Amino acid sequence: MPEPQPNPQPVPQPVPPTPPTPPPSPAPEPEKSLLNQAPPEPEKKSLLNELPVSAPEGAPEKYEAFTAPDGYELDPGVVTEASTIFKEMGLTQKEAQQLVDFYAKKNLEAANAPVEFYKEMQDKWVAEIKADPEIGGKLDQVKTTVARAIDSLGDPKLANDFRAAMDMTGAGNNPAFIKAFYKLAQRVVEPSTPVSGSPRGTTGTPTSAASRLYPSLPSAGG
């Protein structure tokens, strides 16, 4: 009878090492919106290609003579005061000149405003007198009568000065002045013609210009 064989002991097998667990993959970052995207960095330039940073020009040691528009003269005293202010503000020559131009422009506009108003007023008066139903159609006669009345003063210098005053002040274009002067002139150069407001049928030849203009004065007939 065979002898029983002993059970063989299992040979322990080497356990393979456990591989390390890989770290979890990072979650992808959300895409940034347009407003959150940083602007691209400018390309770095080499030393020779970098432009030098220029310092601000600032105020000069002394401003050059400022220019003024045609027909306008800068007051030297105002320029001196303004230059001090310009320098305290650190204005360049160009910036100071811009302020001078603005100042001169506004002064010219202010000076020309009365001239423009005067011209517009004269044009309005002339148009009004030409359209006047009483004397607008006989202006030549009116001017002749008025001229004769002025010449009847017997003083050529006074007559010339009076005409110059009418032109300078514009009174010679004013409808009320023209109509009133014409009525007075009629008393001087057309004494036989009844004047509005005079008794009908009043005629006769006054002895002097004063009596024609002021017939009610006691001394007018002398």
Summary of the structure (lengths in Angstrom):
residues: 222
radius of gyration: 52.1
end to end distance: 200.4
largest distance: 200.4
contacts: 386
relative contact order: 0.05
helix: 50%
strand: 0%
